[in-house]
Amino acid sequence: MIWKRSAVLRFYSVCGLLLQAAASKNKVKGSQGQFPLTQNVTVVEGGTAILTCRVDQNDNTSLQWSNPAQQTLYFDDKKALRDNRIELVRASWHELSISVSDVSLSDEGQYTCSLFTMPVKTSKAYLTVLGVPEKPQISGFSSPVMEGDLMQLTCKTSGSKPAADIRWFKNDKEIKDVKYLKEEDANRKTFTVSSTLDFRVDRSDDGVAVICRVDHESLNATPQVAMQVLEIHYTPSVKIIPSTPFPQEGQPLILTCESKGKPLPEPVLWTKDGGELPDPDRMVVSGRELNILFLNKTDNGTYRCEATNTIGQSSAEYVLIVHDVPNTLLPTTIIPSLTTATVTTTVTITTCPTTSATTSNIRDPNALAGQTGPDHALIGGIVAVVVFVTLCSIFLLGRYLARHKGTYLTNEAKGAEDAPDADTAIINAEGSQVNAEEKKEYFI
């Protein structure tokens, strides 16, 4: 009953205003030049829309807003439609502004501002309502994925108006080769958008974040994203790293088996030349490390490290060659050895000391300059020099004695041929000390 009474009052009010407008059509000259001005409005679903109608020159003529269904919302400052979402913002002879809060998709359409001149003049304003896309969802991922498998991921979002745009990123790099599908929702006003990404995975994809990003004008430059972190299982990769690049005899050596795989292989298996480690007391395995305490030549060989997980097995090999420890022979250690090799003799022959002195300073060409221990080649050379000098001295001494003995016998026999007896021969012998003009001494 109250509703009917209100409707009747509203009807009479409108009719009265129309009559008033008709009666005053000639009241002010130039009223035919008046015209209402409006602007289209775009608002996000759930937001508030402001509809404004202006008239630059108005002779107290009424303004009215009506919705797409041609229902009057406001007539001047009087509210005509019972809708709590619709409120008056400003009402004057030059402007009529109203607001519509909590806008829904059903509010979209063409709104009309009317200026009640004769004839009535109108201006249209289109209200566009943007449908906000729902938060995207990624489907198609099953954990874990084996290396080399083909993965297909789908990203979907609904409720967008107009249709949203979907983009894919992997390692912050956009992937362009994707499939895109757009479908109308049941209300025939919004859209469901989906995009499919296909790619073959490898071990470098493990732990990588694949991102689906939804761009839409209703999101105010803040896109919605969905993220999927990949988990890829793959066979181990193995590498052996030695603690020193030049292993030497007597030194320790640590071989580290660096293995990567998912699941992580643990523990690792060490072998030598295809069999078990020969000396467990000296070859200690600790986790992924093989520690050889003291190297010797028997440790030479091929060491193998094997790593296994649920996906497969992999191995690496290291060929060990134990090197000799280099000896460094300093110049201060050479001098004493050469000094002790000097040979001294008391023979008065002038040629032998020069030979022995020269020979004693000859170095062994086969001696290693860097040795600090006993050098057998050097010792042998010194002994050979001593033997050679001794033989040379004996030889020269023998020749010297032989020459002087012959001279003595020859001088003693001279003058004995013409002597009548032995005493006379001795006295008359050439070279006798009795008749000798000068004495001669011979030292043996």
Buried (B, 14 or more C-beta within 10 A) or exposed (E): EEEEEEEEEBEEEBEEBBEEBEEBEEEBEEBEEBBBBBEEBBBBBEBEBEBBBBBEEBBEBBBBBBBBEEEBBBBBEBBBEEEEEBBBEEBEBEBBBBBBBEBEBEBBEEBBBBBBBBEBBBBEBBBBBBBBBBEBEBEEBEEBBEBEEEBEBBBBBBBBBBBBBBBBBBEEEEBEEBEEEBEEBEEEBBBBBBBBBBBEBEBEBBEBEBBBBBBBBBBEEEBBBBEBEBBBBBBBBBEBEBBEEEBEEEBEBBBBBBBBBBEEBEEBBBBBEEEEBEBEEBBBBEEBBBBBEEBEEEBBBEBBBBBBBEBBBBBBEBEBEBEEEEEEBEEEEBEEBBEEBEBEBEBEBEEBBEBBEEBBEEEBEEBBEEBEEEBEEBBEBBEEBBEBBEEBBEEBBEEBEEEEEEEEEEBBEEBBEEBEEEEEBBEBBEBBEEEEEEEEEEEE
